[in-house]
Amino acid sequence: MPTITFITPDGEKVVVENAIGTLMETATEHEVDGIEAACGGVCACATCHVKVDPAWVKKLPEMQDDEKDMLELEDDADEVRSRLSCQVEITDDLDGLIVEVHPLR
């Protein structure tokens, strides 16, 4: 089972072993600070915005249009690293993934 590291807006590292579901589900289950998940994971907000460690960007599944559209509304989204954690399903291939939690406004 994959291990995922979340870096919160205040710099705390939250390491989750045996992560399952989406990044958002894992973050909320483990009370990762900064992941609000207001829409419950239906890609209708950006309160689960994360920035993926550069080494992992190309290892994630391709972003769908609805996720791209939502991130375009974010002022400081990173064109390469930003993802909505509700749209990233955790697989064994993501073991060791590191993401930075975007600070909520």
Sequence and secondary structure as in RCSB ss.txt:
>XXXX:A:sequence
MPTITFITPDGEKVVVENAIGTLMETATEHEVDGIEAACGGVCACATCHVKVDPAWVKKLPEMQDDEKDMLELED
DADEVRSRLSCQVEITDDLDGLIVEVHPLR
>XXXX:A:secstr
   EEEE TTS EEEESS  SBHHHHHHHTT TT   TT SSSS  TTEEEE GGGGGGS    HHHHHHHHT T
T  TTTEEEGGG B  GGGTT EEEE    
